[in-house]
């Protein structure tokens, strides 16, 4: 690795570190509520896909009889 590429990677990681210091991290309460929202939305989407799949399956069975 040349000195120039070490300098570039060093600058990159310094930039990453400074950006991470500026991030507004959620507190425990916010993190909990965001996690609950994500889980609920995932369950609802999975349920919707299951319903659509069931409807298509019944429709195909009806058409293929």
N, CA, C and O atoms as a Tripos MOL2 file, in Angstrom:
@<TRIPOS>MOLECULE
protein
  260   259    65     0     0
PROTEIN
NO_CHARGES

@<TRIPOS>ATOM
      1 N           0.8490   -1.1690    0.0000 N.3       1 UNK1
      2 CA          0.0000    0.0000    0.0000 C.3       1 UNK1
      3 C           0.8960    1.2340    0.0000 C.2       1 UNK1
      4 O           1.8300    1.3360    0.7960 O.2       1 UNK1
      5 N           0.6080    2.1510   -0.8820 N.am      2 UNK2
      6 CA          1.4350    3.3540   -0.9570 C.3       2 UNK2
      7 C           1.0030    4.3580    0.1110 C.2       2 UNK2
      8 O          -0.0500    4.2210    0.7340 O.2       2 UNK2
      9 N           1.8410    5.3580    0.2980 N.am      3 UNK3
     10 CA          1.5510    6.3850    1.3060 C.3       3 UNK3
     11 C           0.3120    7.1820    0.9220 C.2       3 UNK3
     12 O          -0.4550    7.6190    1.7800 O.2       3 UNK3
     13 N           0.1290    7.3650   -0.3960 N.am      4 UNK4
     14 CA         -1.0180    8.1380   -0.8650 C.3       4 UNK4
     15 C          -2.3320    7.4070   -0.5680 C.2       4 UNK4
     16 O          -3.3020    8.0280   -0.1340 O.2       4 UNK4
     17 N          -2.3670    6.0830   -0.8020 N.am      5 UNK5
     18 CA         -3.6000    5.3340   -0.5400 C.3       5 UNK5
     19 C          -3.8510    5.2080    0.9620 C.2       5 UNK5
     20 O          -5.0040    5.1800    1.3920 O.2       5 UNK5
     21 N          -2.7800    5.1320    1.7700 N.am      6 UNK6
     22 CA         -2.9660    5.1220    3.2270 C.3       6 UNK6
     23 C          -3.5740    6.4360    3.6820 C.2       6 UNK6
     24 O          -4.4340    6.4680    4.5620 O.2       6 UNK6
     25 N          -3.1150    7.5230    3.0690 N.am      7 UNK7
     26 CA         -3.6350    8.8420    3.4140 C.3       7 UNK7
     27 C          -5.1140    8.9460    3.0540 C.2       7 UNK7
     28 O          -5.9100    9.4970    3.8150 O.2       7 UNK7
     29 N          -5.4770    8.4050    1.8760 N.am      8 UNK8
     30 CA         -6.8800    8.4560    1.4560 C.3       8 UNK8
     31 C          -7.7610    7.6400    2.3880 C.2       8 UNK8
     32 O          -8.8330    8.0940    2.7890 O.2       8 UNK8
     33 N          -7.3100    6.4290    2.7360 N.am      9 UNK9
     34 CA         -8.1290    5.5980    3.6240 C.3       9 UNK9
     35 C          -8.1900    6.2140    5.0190 C.2       9 UNK9
     36 O          -9.2270    6.1450    5.6790 O.2       9 UNK9
     37 N          -7.1050    6.8070    5.4680 N.am     10 UNK10
     38 CA         -7.1220    7.4750    6.7760 C.3      10 UNK10
     39 C          -8.1010    8.6260    6.7950 C.2      10 UNK10
     40 O          -8.8430    8.8040    7.7600 O.2      10 UNK10
     41 N          -8.1040    9.4220    5.7060 N.am     11 UNK11
     42 CA         -9.0590   10.5310    5.6120 C.3      11 UNK11
     43 C         -10.4950   10.0230    5.5620 C.2      11 UNK11
     44 O         -11.4010   10.6200    6.1460 O.2      11 UNK11
     45 N         -10.6870    8.9170    4.8590 N.am     12 UNK12
     46 CA        -12.0310    8.3480    4.7690 C.3      12 UNK12
     47 C         -12.5360    7.9710    6.1590 C.2      12 UNK12
     48 O         -13.6530    8.3310    6.5310 O.2      12 UNK12
     49 N         -11.7200    7.2470    6.9300 N.am     13 UNK13
     50 CA        -12.1590    6.8070    8.2540 C.3      13 UNK13
     51 C         -12.3050    7.9760    9.2180 C.2      13 UNK13
     52 O         -13.1460    7.9270   10.1150 O.2      13 UNK13
     53 N         -11.5150    9.0120    9.0570 N.am     14 UNK14
     54 CA        -11.7030   10.2170    9.8800 C.3      14 UNK14
     55 C         -13.0480   10.8590    9.5600 C.2      14 UNK14
     56 O         -13.7600   11.3140   10.4550 O.2      14 UNK14
     57 N         -13.3860   10.8890    8.2710 N.am     15 UNK15
     58 CA        -14.6780   11.4420    7.8600 C.3      15 UNK15
     59 C         -15.8370   10.6260    8.3890 C.2      15 UNK15
     60 O         -16.8430   11.1710    8.8440 O.2      15 UNK15
     61 N         -15.6860    9.3080    8.3250 N.am     16 UNK16
     62 CA        -16.7380    8.4300    8.8500 C.3      16 UNK16
     63 C         -16.9300    8.6840   10.3350 C.2      16 UNK16
     64 O         -18.0570    8.7940   10.8170 O.2      16 UNK16
     65 N         -15.8340    8.7730   11.0480 N.am     17 UNK17
     66 CA        -15.9200    8.9900   12.4970 C.3      17 UNK17
     67 C         -16.5960   10.3230   12.8250 C.2      17 UNK17
     68 O         -17.4170   10.3950   13.7400 O.2      17 UNK17
     69 N         -16.2550   11.3720   12.0840 N.am     18 UNK18
     70 CA        -16.8660   12.6730   12.3620 C.3      18 UNK18
     71 C         -18.3570   12.6650   12.0120 C.2      18 UNK18
     72 O         -19.1550   13.2970   12.7050 O.2      18 UNK18
     73 N         -18.7390   11.9600   10.9490 N.am     19 UNK19
     74 CA        -20.1560   11.8680   10.5940 C.3      19 UNK19
     75 C         -20.9380   11.0850   11.6420 C.2      19 UNK19
     76 O         -22.0680   11.4450   11.9730 O.2      19 UNK19
     77 N         -20.3410   10.0160   12.1640 N.am     20 UNK20
     78 CA        -21.0310    9.2180   13.1830 C.3      20 UNK20
     79 C         -21.2390   10.0120   14.4670 C.2      20 UNK20
     80 O         -22.1860    9.7520   15.2090 O.2      20 UNK20
     81 N         -20.3660   10.9730   14.7330 N.am     21 UNK21
     82 CA        -20.5510   11.8160   15.9210 C.3      21 UNK21
     83 C         -21.7470   12.7460   15.7500 C.2      21 UNK21
     84 O         -22.3630   13.1550   16.7350 O.2      21 UNK21
     85 N         -22.0780   13.0800   14.5070 N.am     22 UNK22
     86 CA        -23.1990   13.9890   14.2430 C.3      22 UNK22
     87 C         -24.5480   13.2860   14.2010 C.2      22 UNK22
     88 O         -25.5850   13.9490   14.2050 O.2      22 UNK22
     89 N         -24.5560   11.9710   14.1620 N.am     23 UNK23
     90 CA        -25.8090   11.2240   14.0590 C.3      23 UNK23
     91 C         -26.6330   11.4170   15.3180 C.2      23 UNK23
     92 O         -26.1100   11.3690   16.4310 O.2      23 UNK23
     93 N         -27.9250   11.6360   15.1300 N.am     24 UNK24
     94 CA        -28.8520   11.7550   16.2550 C.3      24 UNK24
     95 C         -29.3860   10.3630   16.5570 C.2      24 UNK24
     96 O         -30.4030    9.9530   15.9970 O.2      24 UNK24
     97 N         -28.7040    9.6270   17.4450 N.am     25 UNK25
     98 CA        -29.0680    8.2490   17.7450 C.3      25 UNK25
     99 C         -30.3400    8.2180   18.5770 C.2      25 UNK25
    100 O         -30.5240    9.0800   19.4370 O.2      25 UNK25
    101 N         -31.2360    7.2370   18.3460 N.am     26 UNK26
    102 CA        -32.4740    7.1560   19.1330 C.3      26 UNK26
    103 C         -32.1880    6.6860   20.5540 C.2      26 UNK26
    104 O         -31.2450    5.9370   20.8080 O.2      26 UNK26
    105 N         -33.0400    7.1550   21.4790 N.am     27 UNK27
    106 CA        -32.9030    6.6650   22.8500 C.3      27 UNK27
    107 C         -33.6370    5.3320   22.9680 C.2      27 UNK27
    108 O         -34.2030    4.8450   21.9890 O.2      27 UNK27
    109 N         -33.6310    4.7430   24.1610 N.am     28 UNK28
    110 CA        -34.2220    3.4060   24.3380 C.3      28 UNK28
    111 C         -35.7100    3.3780   24.0060 C.2      28 UNK28
    112 O         -36.1910    2.4370   23.3750 O.2      28 UNK28
    113 N         -36.4320    4.4010   24.4280 N.am     29 UNK29
    114 CA        -37.8700    4.4540   24.1970 C.3      29 UNK29
    115 C         -38.1680    4.5330   22.6960 C.2      29 UNK29
    116 O         -39.0340    3.8170   22.1920 O.2      29 UNK29
    117 N         -37.4520    5.4000   21.9900 N.am     30 UNK30
    118 CA        -37.6430    5.5260   20.5430 C.3      30 UNK30
    119 C         -37.2690    4.2320   19.8260 C.2      30 UNK30
    120 O         -37.9790    3.7880   18.9230 O.2      30 UNK30
    121 N         -36.1590    3.6330   20.2320 N.am     31 UNK31
    122 CA        -35.7090    2.3890   19.6190 C.3      31 UNK31
    123 C         -36.7430    1.2860   19.7980 C.2      31 UNK31
    124 O         -37.0060    0.5250   18.8680 O.2      31 UNK31
    125 N         -37.3240    1.1960   20.9780 N.am     32 UNK32
    126 CA        -38.3570    0.2050   21.2540 C.3      32 UNK32
    127 C         -39.5710    0.4380   20.3620 C.2      32 UNK32
    128 O         -40.0910   -0.5030   19.7610 O.2      32 UNK32
    129 N         -40.0220    1.6870   20.2720 N.am     33 UNK33
    130 CA        -41.2160    1.9710   19.4730 C.3      33 UNK33
    131 C         -40.9480    1.7260   17.9890 C.2      33 UNK33
    132 O         -41.8250    1.2160   17.2920 O.2      33 UNK33
    133 N         -39.7630    2.0750   17.4870 N.am     34 UNK34
    134 CA        -39.4250    1.8200   16.0800 C.3      34 UNK34
    135 C         -39.3730    0.3180   15.8100 C.2      34 UNK34
    136 O         -39.8140   -0.1420   14.7570 O.2      34 UNK34
    137 N         -38.8420   -0.4340   16.7490 N.am     35 UNK35
    138 CA        -38.7600   -1.8820   16.5900 C.3      35 UNK35
    139 C         -40.1500   -2.4960   16.5340 C.2      35 UNK35
    140 O         -40.4080   -3.3770   15.7150 O.2      35 UNK35
    141 N         -41.0380   -2.0400   17.3920 N.am     36 UNK36
    142 CA        -42.4170   -2.5490   17.3980 C.3      36 UNK36
    143 C         -43.0950   -2.2300   16.0630 C.2      36 UNK36
    144 O         -43.7870   -3.0770   15.4990 O.2      36 UNK36
    145 N         -42.8990   -1.0250   15.5670 N.am     37 UNK37
    146 CA        -43.4990   -0.6410   14.2840 C.3      37 UNK37
    147 C         -42.9900   -1.5390   13.1610 C.2      37 UNK37
    148 O         -43.7780   -2.0000   12.3360 O.2      37 UNK37
    149 N         -41.6980   -1.7910   13.1210 N.am     38 UNK38
    150 CA        -41.1260   -2.6350   12.0700 C.3      38 UNK38
    151 C         -41.6870   -4.0500   12.1530 C.2      38 UNK38
    152 O         -42.0360   -4.6340   11.1280 O.2      38 UNK38
    153 N         -41.7770   -4.6020   13.3460 N.am     39 UNK39
    154 CA        -42.2880   -5.9660   13.5070 C.3      39 UNK39
    155 C         -43.7620   -6.0370   13.1050 C.2      39 UNK39
    156 O         -44.1690   -6.9750   12.4200 O.2      39 UNK39
    157 N         -44.5580   -5.0650   13.5190 N.am     40 UNK40
    158 CA        -45.9850   -5.0560   13.1730 C.3      40 UNK40
    159 C         -46.1700   -4.9360   11.6610 C.2      40 UNK40
    160 O         -46.9940   -5.6420   11.0800 O.2      40 UNK40
    161 N         -45.4170   -4.0560   11.0290 N.am     41 UNK41
    162 CA        -45.5330   -3.8910    9.5760 C.3      41 UNK41
    163 C         -45.1150   -5.1670    8.8620 C.2      41 UNK41
    164 O         -45.7610   -5.5650    7.8930 O.2      41 UNK41
    165 N         -44.0520   -5.8160    9.3180 N.am     42 UNK42
    166 CA        -43.6230   -7.0800    8.7080 C.3      42 UNK42
    167 C         -44.7020   -8.1480    8.8270 C.2      42 UNK42
    168 O         -44.9580   -8.8790    7.8690 O.2      42 UNK42
    169 N         -45.3350   -8.2470    9.9890 N.am     43 UNK43
    170 CA        -46.4010   -9.2280   10.1910 C.3      43 UNK43
    171 C         -47.5930   -8.9120    9.2830 C.2      43 UNK43
    172 O         -48.1720   -9.8180    8.6830 O.2      43 UNK43
    173 N         -47.9590   -7.6340    9.1790 N.am     44 UNK44
    174 CA        -49.0830   -7.2530    8.3270 C.3      44 UNK44
    175 C         -48.8000   -7.5350    6.8500 C.2      44 UNK44
    176 O         -49.6770   -8.0210    6.1350 O.2      44 UNK44
    177 N         -47.6030   -7.2400    6.3970 N.am     45 UNK45
    178 CA        -47.2350   -7.5210    5.0060 C.3      45 UNK45
    179 C         -47.2360   -9.0220    4.7540 C.2      45 UNK45
    180 O         -47.7260   -9.4750    3.7200 O.2      45 UNK45
    181 N         -46.6950   -9.7920    5.6830 N.am     46 UNK46
    182 CA        -46.6970  -11.2480    5.5390 C.3      46 UNK46
    183 C         -48.1240  -11.7770    5.4870 C.2      46 UNK46
    184 O         -48.4220  -12.6660    4.6890 O.2      46 UNK46
    185 N         -48.9970  -11.2540    6.3120 N.am     47 UNK47
    186 CA        -50.4000  -11.6650    6.3110 C.3      47 UNK47
    187 C         -51.0630  -11.3220    4.9800 C.2      47 UNK47
    188 O         -51.8080  -12.1310    4.4260 O.2      47 UNK47
    189 N         -50.7940  -10.1260    4.4710 N.am     48 UNK48
    190 CA        -51.3480   -9.7200    3.1770 C.3      48 UNK48
    191 C         -50.8640  -10.6110    2.0430 C.2      48 UNK48
    192 O         -51.6470  -10.9770    1.1670 O.2      48 UNK48
    193 N         -49.5980  -10.9590    2.0500 N.am     49 UNK49
    194 CA        -49.0550  -11.8610    1.0260 C.3      49 UNK49
    195 C         -49.6910  -13.2410    1.1510 C.2      49 UNK49
    196 O         -49.9980  -13.8750    0.1410 O.2      49 UNK49
    197 N         -49.8910  -13.7110    2.3830 N.am     50 UNK50
    198 CA        -50.5140  -15.0110    2.6010 C.3      50 UNK50
    199 C         -51.9540  -15.0140    2.0640 C.2      50 UNK50
    200 O         -52.3760  -15.9770    1.4230 O.2      50 UNK50
    201 N         -52.7000  -13.9420    2.3280 N.am     51 UNK51
    202 CA        -54.0750  -13.8300    1.8340 C.3      51 UNK51
    203 C         -54.0800  -13.8190    0.3050 C.2      51 UNK51
    204 O         -54.8660  -14.5400   -0.3100 O.2      51 UNK51
    205 N         -53.2180  -13.0180   -0.3150 N.am     52 UNK52
    206 CA        -53.1580  -12.9550   -1.7700 C.3      52 UNK52
    207 C         -52.7810  -14.3150   -2.3560 C.2      52 UNK52
    208 O         -53.3530  -14.7350   -3.3620 O.2      52 UNK52
    209 N         -51.8430  -14.9910   -1.7470 N.am     53 UNK53
    210 CA        -51.4280  -16.3110   -2.2110 C.3      53 UNK53
    211 C         -52.5750  -17.3100   -2.1160 C.2      53 UNK53
    212 O         -52.7750  -18.1200   -3.0210 O.2      53 UNK53
    213 N         -53.3190  -17.2530   -1.0330 N.am     54 UNK54
    214 CA        -54.4610  -18.1510   -0.8620 C.3      54 UNK54
    215 C         -55.5400  -17.8890   -1.9160 C.2      54 UNK54
    216 O         -56.1200  -18.8250   -2.4660 O.2      54 UNK54
    217 N         -55.7980  -16.6240   -2.1860 N.am     55 UNK55
    218 CA        -56.7990  -16.2710   -3.1950 C.3      55 UNK55
    219 C         -56.3590  -16.7620   -4.5700 C.2      55 UNK55
    220 O         -57.1620  -17.3320   -5.3090 O.2      55 UNK55
    221 N         -55.0960  -16.5480   -4.9190 N.am     56 UNK56
    222 CA        -54.5970  -17.0170   -6.2180 C.3      56 UNK56
    223 C         -54.6360  -18.5390   -6.3060 C.2      56 UNK56
    224 O         -54.9630  -19.0920   -7.3560 O.2      56 UNK56
    225 N         -54.3070  -19.2110   -5.2190 N.am     57 UNK57
    226 CA        -54.3240  -20.6800   -5.2210 C.3      57 UNK57
    227 C         -55.7330  -21.2000   -5.4540 C.2      57 UNK57
    228 O         -55.9410  -22.1010   -6.2670 O.2      57 UNK57
    229 N         -56.7010  -20.6350   -4.7420 N.am     58 UNK58
    230 CA        -58.0840  -21.0630   -4.9100 C.3      58 UNK58
    231 C         -58.5550  -20.7550   -6.3270 C.2      58 UNK58
    232 O         -59.2330  -21.5770   -6.9440 O.2      58 UNK58
    233 N         -58.2070  -19.5910   -6.8440 N.am     59 UNK59
    234 CA        -58.5840  -19.2200   -8.2050 C.3      59 UNK59
    235 C         -57.9950  -20.1710   -9.2370 C.2      59 UNK59
    236 O         -58.6870  -20.5840  -10.1670 O.2      59 UNK59
    237 N         -56.7320  -20.5190   -9.0800 N.am     60 UNK60
    238 CA        -56.1000  -21.4560  -10.0220 C.3      60 UNK60
    239 C         -56.7080  -22.8390   -9.9220 C.2      60 UNK60
    240 O         -56.9210  -23.4960  -10.9410 O.2      60 UNK60
    241 N         -56.9930  -23.2930   -8.7050 N.am     61 UNK61
    242 CA        -57.6400  -24.5970   -8.5390 C.3      61 UNK61
    243 C         -59.0020  -24.6070   -9.2080 C.2      61 UNK61
    244 O         -59.3860  -25.6040   -9.8200 O.2      61 UNK61
    245 N         -59.7360  -23.5090   -9.1000 N.am     62 UNK62
    246 CA        -61.0490  -23.4040   -9.7300 C.3      62 UNK62
    247 C         -60.9180  -23.4210  -11.2560 C.2      62 UNK62
    248 O         -61.6970  -24.0870  -11.9370 O.2      62 UNK62
    249 N         -59.9520  -22.7030  -11.7840 N.am     63 UNK63
    250 CA        -59.7540  -22.6500  -13.2390 C.3      63 UNK63
    251 C         -59.2450  -23.9670  -13.8140 C.2      63 UNK63
    252 O         -59.5750  -24.3070  -14.9500 O.2      63 UNK63
    253 N         -58.4560  -24.7100  -13.0600 N.am     64 UNK64
    254 CA        -57.8650  -25.9330  -13.5640 C.3      64 UNK64
    255 C         -58.7610  -27.1610  -13.4080 C.2      64 UNK64
    256 O         -58.4270  -28.2350  -13.9090 O.2      64 UNK64
    257 N         -59.8760  -27.0180  -12.7310 N.am     65 UNK65
    258 CA        -60.8030  -28.1490  -12.5680 C.3      65 UNK65
    259 C         -61.6210  -28.3550  -13.8080 C.2      65 UNK65
    260 O         -62.4540  -29.2600  -13.8550 O.2      65 UNK65
@<TRIPOS>BOND
     1     1     2 1
     2     2     3 1
     3     3     4 2
     4     3     5 am
     5     5     6 1
     6     6     7 1
     7     7     8 2
     8     7     9 am
     9     9    10 1
    10    10    11 1
    11    11    12 2
    12    11    13 am
    13    13    14 1
    14    14    15 1
    15    15    16 2
    16    15    17 am
    17    17    18 1
    18    18    19 1
    19    19    20 2
    20    19    21 am
    21    21    22 1
    22    22    23 1
    23    23    24 2
    24    23    25 am
    25    25    26 1
    26    26    27 1
    27    27    28 2
    28    27    29 am
    29    29    30 1
    30    30    31 1
    31    31    32 2
    32    31    33 am
    33    33    34 1
    34    34    35 1
    35    35    36 2
    36    35    37 am
    37    37    38 1
    38    38    39 1
    39    39    40 2
    40    39    41 am
    41    41    42 1
    42    42    43 1
    43    43    44 2
    44    43    45 am
    45    45    46 1
    46    46    47 1
    47    47    48 2
    48    47    49 am
    49    49    50 1
    50    50    51 1
    51    51    52 2
    52    51    53 am
    53    53    54 1
    54    54    55 1
    55    55    56 2
    56    55    57 am
    57    57    58 1
    58    58    59 1
    59    59    60 2
    60    59    61 am
    61    61    62 1
    62    62    63 1
    63    63    64 2
    64    63    65 am
    65    65    66 1
    66    66    67 1
    67    67    68 2
    68    67    69 am
    69    69    70 1
    70    70    71 1
    71    71    72 2
    72    71    73 am
    73    73    74 1
    74    74    75 1
    75    75    76 2
    76    75    77 am
    77    77    78 1
    78    78    79 1
    79    79    80 2
    80    79    81 am
    81    81    82 1
    82    82    83 1
    83    83    84 2
    84    83    85 am
    85    85    86 1
    86    86    87 1
    87    87    88 2
    88    87    89 am
    89    89    90 1
    90    90    91 1
    91    91    92 2
    92    91    93 am
    93    93    94 1
    94    94    95 1
    95    95    96 2
    96    95    97 am
    97    97    98 1
    98    98    99 1
    99    99   100 2
   100    99   101 am
   101   101   102 1
   102   102   103 1
   103   103   104 2
   104   103   105 am
   105   105   106 1
   106   106   107 1
   107   107   108 2
   108   107   109 am
   109   109   110 1
   110   110   111 1
   111   111   112 2
   112   111   113 am
   113   113   114 1
   114   114   115 1
   115   115   116 2
   116   115   117 am
   117   117   118 1
   118   118   119 1
   119   119   120 2
   120   119   121 am
   121   121   122 1
   122   122   123 1
   123   123   124 2
   124   123   125 am
   125   125   126 1
   126   126   127 1
   127   127   128 2
   128   127   129 am
   129   129   130 1
   130   130   131 1
   131   131   132 2
   132   131   133 am
   133   133   134 1
   134   134   135 1
   135   135   136 2
   136   135   137 am
   137   137   138 1
   138   138   139 1
   139   139   140 2
   140   139   141 am
   141   141   142 1
   142   142   143 1
   143   143   144 2
   144   143   145 am
   145   145   146 1
   146   146   147 1
   147   147   148 2
   148   147   149 am
   149   149   150 1
   150   150   151 1
   151   151   152 2
   152   151   153 am
   153   153   154 1
   154   154   155 1
   155   155   156 2
   156   155   157 am
   157   157   158 1
   158   158   159 1
   159   159   160 2
   160   159   161 am
   161   161   162 1
   162   162   163 1
   163   163   164 2
   164   163   165 am
   165   165   166 1
   166   166   167 1
   167   167   168 2
   168   167   169 am
   169   169   170 1
   170   170   171 1
   171   171   172 2
   172   171   173 am
   173   173   174 1
   174   174   175 1
   175   175   176 2
   176   175   177 am
   177   177   178 1
   178   178   179 1
   179   179   180 2
   180   179   181 am
   181   181   182 1
   182   182   183 1
   183   183   184 2
   184   183   185 am
   185   185   186 1
   186   186   187 1
   187   187   188 2
   188   187   189 am
   189   189   190 1
   190   190   191 1
   191   191   192 2
   192   191   193 am
   193   193   194 1
   194   194   195 1
   195   195   196 2
   196   195   197 am
   197   197   198 1
   198   198   199 1
   199   199   200 2
   200   199   201 am
   201   201   202 1
   202   202   203 1
   203   203   204 2
   204   203   205 am
   205   205   206 1
   206   206   207 1
   207   207   208 2
   208   207   209 am
   209   209   210 1
   210   210   211 1
   211   211   212 2
   212   211   213 am
   213   213   214 1
   214   214   215 1
   215   215   216 2
   216   215   217 am
   217   217   218 1
   218   218   219 1
   219   219   220 2
   220   219   221 am
   221   221   222 1
   222   222   223 1
   223   223   224 2
   224   223   225 am
   225   225   226 1
   226   226   227 1
   227   227   228 2
   228   227   229 am
   229   229   230 1
   230   230   231 1
   231   231   232 2
   232   231   233 am
   233   233   234 1
   234   234   235 1
   235   235   236 2
   236   235   237 am
   237   237   238 1
   238   238   239 1
   239   239   240 2
   240   239   241 am
   241   241   242 1
   242   242   243 1
   243   243   244 2
   244   243   245 am
   245   245   246 1
   246   246   247 1
   247   247   248 2
   248   247   249 am
   249   249   250 1
   250   250   251 1
   251   251   252 2
   252   251   253 am
   253   253   254 1
   254   254   255 1
   255   255   256 2
   256   255   257 am
   257   257   258 1
   258   258   259 1
   259   259   260 2
@<TRIPOS>SUBSTRUCTURE
     1 UNK1         2 RESIDUE 1 A UNK
     2 UNK2         6 RESIDUE 1 A UNK
     3 UNK3        10 RESIDUE 1 A UNK
     4 UNK4        14 RESIDUE 1 A UNK
     5 UNK5        18 RESIDUE 1 A UNK
     6 UNK6        22 RESIDUE 1 A UNK
     7 UNK7        26 RESIDUE 1 A UNK
     8 UNK8        30 RESIDUE 1 A UNK
     9 UNK9        34 RESIDUE 1 A UNK
    10 UNK10       38 RESIDUE 1 A UNK
    11 UNK11       42 RESIDUE 1 A UNK
    12 UNK12       46 RESIDUE 1 A UNK
    13 UNK13       50 RESIDUE 1 A UNK
    14 UNK14       54 RESIDUE 1 A UNK
    15 UNK15       58 RESIDUE 1 A UNK
    16 UNK16       62 RESIDUE 1 A UNK
    17 UNK17       66 RESIDUE 1 A UNK
    18 UNK18       70 RESIDUE 1 A UNK
    19 UNK19       74 RESIDUE 1 A UNK
    20 UNK20       78 RESIDUE 1 A UNK
    21 UNK21       82 RESIDUE 1 A UNK
    22 UNK22       86 RESIDUE 1 A UNK
    23 UNK23       90 RESIDUE 1 A UNK
    24 UNK24       94 RESIDUE 1 A UNK
    25 UNK25       98 RESIDUE 1 A UNK
    26 UNK26      102 RESIDUE 1 A UNK
    27 UNK27      106 RESIDUE 1 A UNK
    28 UNK28      110 RESIDUE 1 A UNK
    29 UNK29      114 RESIDUE 1 A UNK
    30 UNK30      118 RESIDUE 1 A UNK
    31 UNK31      122 RESIDUE 1 A UNK
    32 UNK32      126 RESIDUE 1 A UNK
    33 UNK33      130 RESIDUE 1 A UNK
    34 UNK34      134 RESIDUE 1 A UNK
    35 UNK35      138 RESIDUE 1 A UNK
    36 UNK36      142 RESIDUE 1 A UNK
    37 UNK37      146 RESIDUE 1 A UNK
    38 UNK38      150 RESIDUE 1 A UNK
    39 UNK39      154 RESIDUE 1 A UNK
    40 UNK40      158 RESIDUE 1 A UNK
    41 UNK41      162 RESIDUE 1 A UNK
    42 UNK42      166 RESIDUE 1 A UNK
    43 UNK43      170 RESIDUE 1 A UNK
    44 UNK44      174 RESIDUE 1 A UNK
    45 UNK45      178 RESIDUE 1 A UNK
    46 UNK46      182 RESIDUE 1 A UNK
    47 UNK47      186 RESIDUE 1 A UNK
    48 UNK48      190 RESIDUE 1 A UNK
    49 UNK49      194 RESIDUE 1 A UNK
    50 UNK50      198 RESIDUE 1 A UNK
    51 UNK51      202 RESIDUE 1 A UNK
    52 UNK52      206 RESIDUE 1 A UNK
    53 UNK53      210 RESIDUE 1 A UNK
    54 UNK54      214 RESIDUE 1 A UNK
    55 UNK55      218 RESIDUE 1 A UNK
    56 UNK56      222 RESIDUE 1 A UNK
    57 UNK57      226 RESIDUE 1 A UNK
    58 UNK58      230 RESIDUE 1 A UNK
    59 UNK59      234 RESIDUE 1 A UNK
    60 UNK60      238 RESIDUE 1 A UNK
    61 UNK61      242 RESIDUE 1 A UNK
    62 UNK62      246 RESIDUE 1 A UNK
    63 UNK63      250 RESIDUE 1 A UNK
    64 UNK64      254 RESIDUE 1 A UNK
    65 UNK65      258 RESIDUE 1 A UNK
